[in-house]
Amino acid sequence: MNITKDSFFKALISRKKEHEVPISQINEDGNFLKGKTALITGGSGGIGFAIAEKFLACGCNVIIAGTNESKLANKVQTLGGACKWIVLNVSNTDDFDSKLKNASKFFGPIDILVCSHGIHTKRQGFDFLSTTEDEFDSVMDVNLKGTYFLCQTMSKQMIDQKVKGHILIISSERALEPSWSAYRISKRGLAELTEGMAQTLSNYGITVNAIGPGSTATTMVDPLVDGSIFTQDNPLGRYVMPKEIAEVAKYLVSEYGTALNGKTIYMSGGSGIITKM
C-alpha cells in the first residue's frame, strides 16, 4: 500500500483533531471558578472559612459544612453571595450519601470537595505512652476514616453525574514528622490517601491534591499575643495565614490544578523540610 506525503499529513491532522484540548486562559479572580460549586467541610473554621471566602470571590457557588448549626448560619450571613450551609458530622459515615445529595440541590452537581475538617487530641500533655484508645479512635474517625469515606461517596456521585471534579484535602505539615500521635498518623495517612485516590480517580477526570499547612493563625493554635503572628515553629518566623492557604487552594481546584495530581503541597514556612540554623 502506497502512502503519499500528502495523505500522511492529512491523517496526522485528523488524528490530532480527535484529541484536541484547548489552551487554557488565566482568568481574573472574579471568573476563576465561575460556574463551579464547592462543598467545604470545616467551612466555619479558620482555613475552611478563608477558602470559602476566596472561592466566592472567584465566582464559585459555595456550601460550607460542619456540626454547629448556629455557627454555620452566622458564617453564611457573613460570607453572603452564593453561599449555603449543611450540618455534616464527619464521624457519621452512614449520612454521607444523603447529605451530599441534599447539598447538590442548592446549585446542582458538586464540582469541588474540600475536606478542611480535623481534630486534635484535646487533653494537654499527652504522649505515645499515655494516649488512650478512645483518644486514638476519635481522632482517626474524623481525620482519616471520615475523610476516606466522604471522598469515596463524593467520588461516586461525581462519576455518576459525569463531573470531572476536584478533591482537595487540608492535611498538615505534621505528616512529615515521626508519627507517635494519632493526629500525626492520621495526617500521614491522608498524604498516602491523596496519592491513592489520584491514581484511582484520574481515569474519571477527578483530580486529587492536598495542602499541608504548618502552624497557622487559627483557633487551633494558642491565642496570638497582641496581634503578632511571630512563632519559632518554623524558619519563616511567623504563622501561615489562612488567606495564603486559600490562594493555593483556589489554584489547585481550578483547571490549572489538573497539572498537579496526587500531590501534597506543604505550606509550613520550611518546617519539616529546613533545619533552622
ABEGO torsion letter per residue (X at the ends): XBBBAAAAAAAAAAAAAAABBBBBBBBBAAAAABGBBBBBBGAABAAAAAAAAAAAAAGBBBBBBBABAAAAAAAAAAAEEBBBBBBBBAABAAAAAAAAAAAAAAAEBBABBBBABEBBBABBGBBAAABBAAAAAAAAAAAAAAAAAAAAAAAAAAAAAGBBBBBBBBBBAAAABBBABAAAAAAAAAAAAAAAAAAAAAAAGBBBBBBBBBBBBBAABBBBBGGBABBAABAAGBBBBAAAAAAAAAAAABAAAAABBGBBBBBAGGBGABBBX
